[in-house]
Amino acid sequence: MSEHSFHLVCLHCQATNRVPAARLSAAPKCGKCSQSLLTASPHELNAQTANKVIQKNDVLTIVDFWASWCQPCIMMAPEFKTAAGQLPQVVFAKVQTDKYEQAAAPYNIRSLPTMVAFRNGKEVARQSGALPSNQIIQWVQSLQA
């Protein structure tokens, strides 16, 4: 009888790790670099790492597409970070669209900020506009059910 496991991309070294479902809540570490796989804080993705993290993570991955010139994006950043701290078994990441345009292009981002939820490399939901942390948490929890 085999236990279900999830693939998680290390946000530090980009190694793909297989983690048994029962260990997801036990702060799993990367087999390559020993860093935490679930950091409970957003990680900045770049053109090289965005696709791998989105496509290879089996767990719910929330990506905030934002830009440095976007005032609502700047206002939402601490709210996104707070939400990440409340949902440690979800991967939270950010892509700066004005810096890494090619990383955002495949996801057809039309307004900022836009949060896109991915699971198993597929988009499962998206939410545009700045939200307070409690609404981000509610939205993410509705996707976990």
Phi and psi in degrees as a GROMACS rama.xvg file:
@    title "Ramachandran Plot"
@    xaxis  label "Phi"
@    yaxis  label "Psi"
@TYPE xy
-99.4621  141.309  SER-2
-83.9255  143.461  GLU-3
-66.0124  140.83  HIS-4
-133.821  163.655  SER-5
-121.405  146.952  PHE-6
-90.8659  133.528  HIS-7
-131.798  129.045  LEU-8
-87.1732  128.649  VAL-9
-67.3261  126.658  CYS-10
-75.1715  -7.95554  LEU-11
-97.2411  -46.259  HIS-12
-118.352  -2.59676  CYS-13
67.5288  15.6625  GLN-14
-73.3052  141.597  ALA-15
-91.272  126.111  THR-16
-114.792  144.493  ASN-17
-101.76  121.601  ARG-18
-120.4  123.827  VAL-19
-59.1749  141.776  PRO-20
-52.3961  -39.6211  ALA-21
-65.7384  -20.2774  ALA-22
-94.5138  -4.29726  ARG-23
-60.1008  -34.2425  LEU-24
-88.4206  2.91557  SER-25
-105.943  32.0616  ALA-26
50.5305  62.6396  ALA-27
-63.5059  148.22  PRO-28
-114.516  155.025  LYS-29
-66.8936  134.801  CYS-30
-70.7552  -18.9606  GLY-31
-93.2598  -49.8452  LYS-32
-112.943  -4.1335  CYS-33
67.5686  12.543  SER-34
-80.9858  159.019  GLN-35
-64.7395  136.101  SER-36
-82.028  -33.2491  LEU-37
-112.689  104.461  LEU-38
-92.0998  -12.2104  THR-39
58.089  26.3095  ALA-40
-152.864  151.019  SER-41
-68.0941  143.855  PRO-42
-115.869  133.56  HIS-43
-76.1861  122.651  GLU-44
-98.231  153.51  LEU-45
-120.791  -173.253  ASN-46
-60.9607  -33.5222  ALA-47
-79.8705  -34.8307  GLN-48
-94.7773  -23.3428  THR-49
-58.4356  -51.2048  ALA-50
-61.8278  -43.4673  ASN-51
-64.1406  -46.3964  LYS-52
-62.2924  -43.2106  VAL-53
-68.8513  -44.5089  ILE-54
-79.1286  -31.0296  GLN-55
-99.3474  -15.7849  LYS-56
-76.176  129.008  ASN-57
-85.9467  -24.932  ASP-58
-81.3505  162.993  VAL-59
-58.9797  126.569  LEU-60
-125.518  120.604  THR-61
-105.311  121.077  ILE-62
-113.688  124.514  VAL-63
-94.1073  111.454  ASP-64
-90.6536  120.724  PHE-65
-142.835  172.624  TRP-66
-139.552  149.971  ALA-67
-67.3755  -24.2545  SER-68
-88.2421  -5.84626  TRP-69
-90.4066  109.638  CYS-70
-61.6367  -44.6756  GLN-71
-59.812  -33.9075  PRO-72
-63.3554  -44.8784  CYS-73
-62.904  -41.0001  ILE-74
-67.6712  -32.5414  MET-75
-81.8351  -19.6303  MET-76
-52.5731  -50.0726  ALA-77
-67.2986  -28.6129  PRO-78
-68.4426  -40.9374  GLU-79
-63.025  -41.8856  PHE-80
-64.2883  -42.2883  LYS-81
-61.773  -44.3224  THR-82
-61.4993  -41.4618  ALA-83
-60.0683  -38.9703  ALA-84
-66.0818  -25.4399  GLY-85
-87.5209  -13.897  GLN-86
-127.549  69.8707  LEU-87
-66.4938  -15.1867  PRO-88
-95.1958  9.76383  GLN-89
-114.406  138.915  VAL-90
-85.0472  124.736  VAL-91
-111.645  130.587  PHE-92
-141.869  162.725  ALA-93
-131.945  142.033  LYS-94
-125.825  120.199  VAL-95
-83.1352  104.464  GLN-96
-68.177  -28.1515  THR-97
-77.8367  -17.7182  ASP-98
-98.4613  -35.919  LYS-99
-125.089  62.3732  TYR-100
-55.5615  -41.3173  GLU-101
-68.5441  -22.8793  GLN-102
-75.7328  -30.0867  ALA-103
-89.473  -26.2011  ALA-104
-52.2351  -43.7967  ALA-105
-64.4818  -14.7801  PRO-106
-101.508  6.96901  TYR-107
53.3887  49.4045  ASN-108
-76.7545  122.114  ILE-109
-111.373  -19.56  ARG-110
-142.119  158.319  SER-111
-127.33  147.023  LEU-112
-72.7589  152.503  PRO-113
-131.877  127.143  THR-114
-99.8734  131.798  MET-115
-121.003  131.477  VAL-116
-98.2916  130.513  ALA-117
-123.565  147.207  PHE-118
-145.802  129.596  ARG-119
55.8703  35.3082  ASN-120
79.568  2.80375  GLY-121
-116.349  142.401  LYS-122
-69.3995  130.118  GLU-123
-111.597  -20.4276  VAL-124
-169.548  161.91  ALA-125
-146.569  153.078  ARG-126
-141.726  119.079  GLN-127
-101.253  149.812  SER-128
99.7704  152.412  GLY-129
-73.4076  136.534  ALA-130
-129.42  150.997  LEU-131
-74.0559  161.781  PRO-132
-57.0688  -39.6451  SER-133
-63.6023  -34.7131  ASN-134
-75.2176  -34.0726  GLN-135
-62.8218  -45.2135  ILE-136
-60.9868  -46.542  ILE-137
-59.9074  -43.1919  GLN-138
-62.5176  -46.8466  TRP-139
-64.3668  -43.4178  VAL-140
-62.8543  -33.5128  GLN-141
-66.2271  -24.3737  SER-142
-84.0028  -19.0284  LEU-143
-82.7198  -19.9345  GLN-144
